[in-house]
Amino acid sequence: MLVTYLEASRDFCETDSIRFGAALAVCRIIGSKVSTAGRATGHSSAIPAWRRRIEERIAKARTLIGRLICFKSGNNRSRIVRTVRMAFALSQPDITQKLTERIDDLKQRIAVRGKRIRRYTERSTRFNQNRLFQSDQKRLYASLERPVVSGTGPAPNQADTVAFWRGLWSEPVSHSEGSWTEVVVSQCAGITPMDPVIITPDDVAEAVRRAPNWKSPGLDGLHHY
């Protein structure tokens, strides 16, 4: 196969198909078992079996609720009547009350199963995060980062921005302070100034030790742990 088809191939996808076909033929000739599932799509993204079962039960419950509500509103189609007849005896005098109770029961079951899916999903997320922390902390930190939301409006005009801040910082302003400032200055004249603050490595180590885990990163972009 390689001698016959590979030299005439001018496309990368075709070359890959020829090489795969040749390898598959060799494996079949020597009797080796080869699984070709997922070759075209890569990693499988199938829904877990437990979630698929719960979602199927929720879908069936919603379908039954819809048919019971249609029957209560006067819809007497054969499919709806057959569904209600399977659950209740239509000759019962309190059929309306029983339908209401059944609908409420199904809604409660749907709510419980929805909470179960959320609880299982959160547990699975925590498990995957713990496992990812052991193998690749960088990927875990990147997954915990929230996307930066920027404004969608027009950008400010540069000239207006410069004029605004220049009016606050560049132009001298003479303030007319009241007599209370002199009183404050006289009261603070006897206060000893505070010594300059010197931050030592021990101070930084103590602050980091008391900081909670997963604290938001600073300018260095590092998460605390």
Disulfide bonds with the S-S distance in Angstrom:
none
